[in-house]
Amino acid sequence: SSRHGGGRMKALFFKIVPYVTMLVAILAWAFGYVIYEETLIAWWEPLSMALILAIATLFFAKKWQWLTRSDNNILNGICHLFHASAFCYLMILGGNFMLADPSSTREEKVTVLSKHIETHKQTRRVGNPGYVPAGERKEYYLQVIFENGTRKKLPVSLSTYNNTRTNATRTLTLEKGFFGYTIIKKGI
C-alpha cells in the first residue's frame, strides 16, 4: 500500500503548488519593490517593462493549465501576466541592482524637501477566522531632490527621521545599475 500513500502525497503536492507559485510571485513583487525603493526610476517604468515582457510572452499562457486546471484562455492569460510580470519586475530591478558597476560609485548631495510618516494598522490572528487589532506600525520617509531635479521618497529609520530637518542637505552614495538606472548604495 506504499503506492497508495504516494498518490496521496502527489495529490497534496498538486494542491499546494498553486499556492507556492503564487507566494513566489508575490515575493518577487515584494523584493522588486524593496529594490525599487533604492533605485532612481519612475515607478511606472519597471512596471510597464515587466508588463510588456509578460504580454510579449502571452503565447505561453496555455502552459499555465497545470496550475489553473482550466483551459479558459482568459484565466490562463491572467495567471501568466501575474506570474511573468512579477518575475520580469524582479529581474529588471534585481539585475540592475546586483550587476551594478562598482567603478561608477559617486557621492551626490540631496536636499530634504519634506518628511512624512505612514501609519499602517496591524492585526494578529486569533482563532479561526478572527483577527484583532495589534497596534500600528509606522514607516518614516524623507522626500529628497537630487541635483538633476529627480525626486525620490526614501525610507529611513526613526532616528534619521528625527535628526533630519527639512531643507537639510544629505549625501548619498550612488552607483550606475546594470540597465542604466542609478541605485542608492548608501542611503541617508
Buried (B, 14 or more C-beta within 10 A) or exposed (E): EEEEEEEEEEEEEEEEEBEEBBEEBEEBBEBBBBBBBBBBBEEEBBBEBBBEBBEEBBEBBEEBBEBBEEEEEEBBBBBBBBBBBBBBBBBBBBBBBEEBEEEEEEEBEBBBBEBEEEEEEEEEEEEEEEEEEEEEEEEBBBBBBBEEEEEBBBBBEEEBBEEBEEEBEBEBEBBBBBBEBBBBBEBB
